[in-house]
Amino acid sequence: MRLVFDLDGTLIDSRPGIIEAFEQVSKRVFNQRHTLSHEDIGPPVRKMFLRAFPDADEKSIEIANKYFRETYDGKSWQNFEPYEAVIETLNIFSQEGVMLYLATNKPELPTLNILRKMGISDLFIRVSCQDQEGCATKETMLRRMLETPGKKDYMIGDGMSDCIGARAFGCKFIFCSYGYGRVDQSDHVIGKFKEIHFSRSVI
């Protein structure tokens, strides 16, 4: 069995750090403190700035994206909380011989820092981040890590990009309804992370 996890809204609640950095950069670049809503979090940062400031020119968006990376990657990434039972459940999966992977829209630097802080970096066979070569979408991440789909392959996430990637790759998708996003359809829905392991109707 191979399980591929999203990070934000799936393994961790990273809203506090993202909101903190986004507000600081919005004030610095656009002279207004824009607060992200629950539904705004999840896409790549550049898209979040485009949604928040649709009339902004391309140069301003690029500057905002650059400052966000400096702010979030430097310090704000530390402001997160793992969802309930995530660390325990991932360790159980690893002990059972389940192959674990991570596919995230986060850049590599804060992703690895977060995994190390949680003490789970060694549990994953491979970690794919959007700033790595060949990892522009969740589909390309899945193909890079798994190559071909198997009957016991699952993508677990909270957003449409996770769902679309799983469908395009050809594996099953488990929707984490406690996260940030909304999806049109999924193979399974979980309201708490630990349901992935303890509900045998899921996997």
C-alpha positions as CSV (number, residue, x, y, z in Angstrom):
1,M,0.0,0.0,0.0
2,R,1.2,3.5,-0.9
3,L,-0.2,6.6,0.7
4,V,0.6,10.1,-0.6
5,F,-0.3,12.9,1.8
6,D,-0.8,16.6,1.2
7,L,0.6,18.8,4.0
8,D,-1.4,22.0,4.6
9,G,-4.9,21.3,5.7
10,T,-4.2,17.5,5.8
11,L,-1.3,16.9,8.2
12,I,-1.0,20.3,9.8
13,D,-3.0,23.5,10.4
14,S,-0.6,26.0,9.0
15,R,-3.1,28.9,8.9
16,P,-1.6,30.9,11.8
17,G,1.8,31.2,10.1
18,I,0.4,31.7,6.6
19,I,-2.0,34.4,7.8
20,E,0.7,36.1,9.8
21,A,3.1,36.3,6.8
22,F,0.4,37.2,4.3
23,E,-0.9,40.1,6.4
24,Q,2.7,41.5,6.9
25,V,3.4,41.4,3.2
26,S,0.1,42.8,2.2
27,K,0.7,45.8,4.4
28,R,4.3,46.2,3.1
29,V,3.5,45.9,-0.7
30,F,-0.2,46.9,-1.1
31,N,-0.5,49.2,2.0
32,Q,-3.4,47.2,3.3
33,R,-3.6,44.4,5.8
34,H,-5.5,41.7,4.0
35,T,-6.7,38.8,6.2
36,L,-7.1,35.4,4.5
37,S,-10.3,33.5,4.9
38,H,-10.5,29.7,5.6
39,E,-11.2,29.0,1.9
40,D,-8.3,31.2,0.6
41,I,-5.6,29.0,2.0
42,G,-4.3,26.1,0.0
43,P,-3.3,27.2,-3.5
44,P,0.3,28.4,-4.2
45,V,1.0,31.8,-2.6
46,R,1.1,33.7,-5.9
47,K,-2.4,32.6,-6.6
48,M,-3.5,33.7,-3.2
49,F,-2.1,37.2,-3.8
50,L,-3.8,37.3,-7.2
51,R,-7.2,36.5,-5.6
52,A,-6.7,39.0,-2.8
53,F,-5.5,41.8,-5.1
54,P,-7.0,41.2,-8.6
55,D,-6.2,44.7,-9.8
56,A,-2.5,44.5,-8.9
57,D,0.1,44.5,-11.6
58,E,2.4,41.6,-12.3
59,K,5.5,43.3,-10.8
60,S,3.7,43.9,-7.4
61,I,2.5,40.3,-7.3
62,E,6.0,39.0,-7.9
63,I,7.4,41.3,-5.2
64,A,4.7,40.2,-2.7
65,N,5.5,36.5,-3.5
66,K,9.2,37.2,-2.9
67,Y,8.6,38.9,0.4
68,F,6.2,36.2,1.5
69,R,8.8,33.5,0.9
70,E,11.3,35.5,2.9
71,T,8.8,36.1,5.8
72,Y,7.2,32.7,5.9
73,D,10.3,30.5,5.1
74,G,12.4,32.5,7.6
75,K,10.2,32.4,10.7
76,S,6.4,32.2,10.2
77,W,6.5,28.5,9.1
78,Q,7.0,27.7,12.8
79,N,3.5,28.9,13.6
80,F,1.6,25.6,12.9
81,E,-0.1,22.7,14.7
82,P,-0.3,19.1,13.6
83,Y,-3.9,17.8,13.5
84,E,-5.0,15.4,16.2
85,A,-3.4,11.9,16.0
86,V,-1.3,12.7,12.8
87,I,2.1,11.8,14.2
88,E,0.8,8.7,16.0
89,T,-1.1,7.5,13.0
90,L,1.8,8.0,10.6
91,N,4.1,6.1,12.9
92,I,1.6,3.2,13.0
93,F,1.4,3.1,9.2
94,S,5.2,3.1,9.0
95,Q,5.5,0.3,11.5
96,E,3.0,-1.7,9.5
97,G,5.1,-1.4,6.4
98,V,2.9,1.1,4.6
99,M,4.9,3.2,2.1
100,L,4.4,6.9,2.9
101,Y,4.9,9.9,0.5
102,L,4.3,13.6,0.7
103,A,3.1,15.9,-2.1
104,T,2.7,19.6,-1.3
105,N,2.4,23.1,-2.9
106,K,4.8,24.3,-0.2
107,P,8.4,24.9,-1.2
108,E,11.0,22.5,0.0
109,L,12.7,24.6,2.7
110,P,9.7,25.2,5.0
111,T,8.3,21.7,4.2
112,L,11.4,19.9,5.4
113,N,11.7,22.2,8.4
114,I,8.1,21.4,9.4
115,L,8.6,17.6,9.0
116,R,11.8,17.8,11.1
117,K,10.0,19.8,13.8
118,M,7.3,17.2,13.9
119,G,9.8,14.4,14.1
120,I,8.3,12.6,11.1
121,S,10.7,13.4,8.2
122,D,12.2,9.9,8.2
123,L,8.8,8.3,7.8
124,F,8.4,9.4,4.2
125,I,10.1,7.6,1.3
126,R,9.9,10.7,-0.8
127,V,8.8,14.3,-0.4
128,S,7.7,16.3,-3.5
129,C,7.4,20.1,-3.3
130,Q,6.2,22.5,-5.9
131,D,9.6,24.3,-6.3
132,Q,11.3,21.0,-7.2
133,E,11.9,20.2,-10.9
134,G,9.0,18.3,-12.4
135,C,6.6,19.0,-9.6
136,A,4.3,21.7,-11.0
137,T,1.1,19.8,-10.2
138,K,-0.1,17.1,-7.9
139,E,-0.4,14.8,-10.9
140,T,3.3,15.3,-11.9
141,M,4.3,14.8,-8.3
142,L,2.5,11.5,-8.1
143,R,4.0,10.3,-11.4
144,R,7.5,11.4,-10.2
145,M,7.1,9.4,-7.0
146,L,5.0,6.4,-7.9
147,E,5.6,6.2,-11.7
148,T,2.5,4.1,-12.3
149,P,-0.8,3.8,-10.3
150,G,-1.5,0.7,-8.3
151,K,-4.8,-0.7,-6.8
152,K,-3.7,0.2,-3.3
153,D,-2.5,3.8,-4.0
154,Y,-4.2,6.7,-2.3
155,M,-3.9,10.4,-2.5
156,I,-5.0,12.0,0.8
157,G,-5.7,15.8,0.8
158,D,-8.1,18.6,1.4
159,G,-8.3,20.5,-2.0
160,M,-9.3,20.2,-5.6
161,S,-5.7,20.1,-6.7
162,D,-5.3,16.9,-4.7
163,C,-8.4,15.4,-6.2
164,I,-7.6,16.4,-9.8
165,G,-4.1,15.1,-9.4
166,A,-5.3,11.7,-8.1
167,R,-7.9,11.4,-10.9
168,A,-5.4,12.3,-13.6
169,F,-2.8,9.8,-12.2
170,G,-5.3,7.1,-11.7
171,C,-5.3,6.5,-8.0
172,K,-8.0,6.8,-5.3
173,F,-8.6,10.0,-3.5
174,I,-9.4,10.5,0.2
175,F,-10.9,13.9,1.1
176,C,-10.0,15.5,4.4
177,S,-13.1,17.5,5.2
178,Y,-11.5,19.1,8.2
179,G,-9.0,20.9,6.0
180,Y,-9.2,24.2,4.0
181,G,-10.7,23.2,0.7
182,R,-13.8,21.8,-1.0
183,V,-14.0,19.0,-3.6
184,D,-16.7,17.9,-6.0
185,Q,-16.2,14.2,-5.5
186,S,-13.9,11.7,-3.7
187,D,-13.7,8.0,-3.1
188,H,-13.8,8.5,0.7
189,V,-14.3,11.3,3.1
190,I,-12.8,11.6,6.6
191,G,-13.7,14.1,9.3
192,K,-10.6,13.3,11.4
193,F,-7.2,12.2,10.4
194,K,-7.1,9.0,12.5
195,E,-10.1,7.7,10.5
196,I,-7.7,6.8,7.7
197,H,-6.3,4.0,9.8
198,F,-9.0,3.0,12.2
199,S,-11.9,2.9,9.7
200,R,-11.3,-0.2,7.6
201,S,-14.0,1.0,5.2
202,V,-11.5,3.8,4.1
203,I,-8.5,1.7,3.1
